[in-house]
């Protein structure tokens, strides 16, 4: 039979656990993307578009400037 117990965890340890879980989620999302053939084909096509000049790569700040 399980009895309810209270435990205390330092905030630093809790933050570290949260950080590790976020990294694990990121790795799993990356693996999921890498296993998706259609997504990988889309990424490959996008990179080819950038290389050929049909599309440009820009950050958020650059896009805002272009839209002004």
N, C-alpha and C positions, 0 to 999 in steps of 0.2 A: 504494500500500500504506500502510495506517495503522500508525503506530508509537505505542506507549503512551507517554504523557507525563504528568507529574505537574504539577498546578497548585495554587497556594495561593490561597484566597479568605479574606478577612478575615471574622471572625465577624459583624461588623456588616452586611456586605453579604449574607451568607447569611441573616441574620434578616430583612433587608429583602425579599429575594427570597421568603422564606417568607410574609411578610405580604402581599405583592402577590398571590401565588398563592392565599392564603386569600380575599382580596377578590374575585379573579376567580371562584373557586368559588362564592362567595356570589352574585355577579351572575348566574352561569349558573343556579344553583338558582332564583333569583328569576324569571329569564326562562322557565325550564321551568314554574314554577308559573303564571305569567301566561298561558302558552300552553295550559294545561290547563283546558278549558271547565268540566268538572265541579268541579274544585277552586275555580275562581273563583265558581261558583254557590254552593258551600258557604260560602265566605268571605262572599259577599253576604248569604246567609241568616243567617249568624251575626251579622253586623253589624246586620241588621234585628231579630234577637232581642234584642240588647243595647239598641238604641234603644227597642224596645217594652217593655222591662222583663222579658221572659220569661227572659232570661239576664243575669247580671252578669259584669263583667270584674273579675278579682282577680289579684293577684300571689301568688307562692308563700307569702310571709309571711302574707298575709290568709287564704289557704286553710288554712294550718296552724292559725291561730287559730280558724277556723270548725270545724275538725275536733276541736279539744280539748274 
